[in-house]
Amino acid sequence: MQSNALSEKSPKQQHSEKQSTRQRSKQKGTKIEEHQTVLQSRKEQYTKGLHRAATMRLG
């Protein structure tokens, strides 16, 4: 009975489900981009910190 109910979904329902999954994947993509920018800024801060430490050691 349950397997039958799945195939009886209206095309509209199936379409809305497809759209929701597409939106979810879009959100995932933006999250990955945000993560990369965060990593980039962290790396920049880290290298700045190293540079500062090196100049302090030299001075």
LINCOR-V611872 format. One record per residue. N is the residue number from 1. RES is the residue in one letter. PHI is phi in radians with two decimals (* if undefined). Layout:
n=N res=RES phi=PHI
n=N res=RES phi=PHI
This chain:
n=1 res=M phi=*
n=2 res=Q phi=-1.19
n=3 res=S phi=-1.11
n=4 res=N phi=-1.15
n=5 res=A phi=-1.07
n=6 res=L phi=-1.11
n=7 res=S phi=-1.29
n=8 res=E phi=-1.56
n=9 res=K phi=-1.12
n=10 res=S phi=-1.28
n=11 res=P phi=-0.96
n=12 res=K phi=-1.07
n=13 res=Q phi=-1.06
n=14 res=Q phi=-1.05
n=15 res=H phi=-1.10
n=16 res=S phi=-1.10
n=17 res=E phi=-1.11
n=18 res=K phi=-1.04
n=19 res=Q phi=-1.06
n=20 res=S phi=-1.11
n=21 res=T phi=-1.18
n=22 res=R phi=-1.11
n=23 res=Q phi=-1.07
n=24 res=R phi=-1.09
n=25 res=S phi=-1.15
n=26 res=K phi=-1.07
n=27 res=Q phi=-1.04
n=28 res=K phi=-1.05
n=29 res=G phi=-1.06
n=30 res=T phi=-1.14
n=31 res=K phi=-1.08
n=32 res=I phi=-1.09
n=33 res=E phi=-1.06
n=34 res=E phi=-1.03
n=35 res=H phi=-1.06
n=36 res=Q phi=-1.11
n=37 res=T phi=-1.14
n=38 res=V phi=-1.09
n=39 res=L phi=-1.06
n=40 res=Q phi=-1.05
n=41 res=S phi=-1.11
n=42 res=R phi=-1.09
n=43 res=K phi=-1.08
n=44 res=E phi=-1.07
n=45 res=Q phi=-1.06
n=46 res=Y phi=-1.10
n=47 res=T phi=-1.14
n=48 res=K phi=-1.05
n=49 res=G phi=-1.06
n=50 res=L phi=-1.08
n=51 res=H phi=-1.06
n=52 res=R phi=-1.06
n=53 res=A phi=-1.09
n=54 res=A phi=-1.14
n=55 res=T phi=-1.15
n=56 res=M phi=-1.13
n=57 res=R phi=-1.14
n=58 res=L phi=-1.17
n=59 res=G phi=-1.27
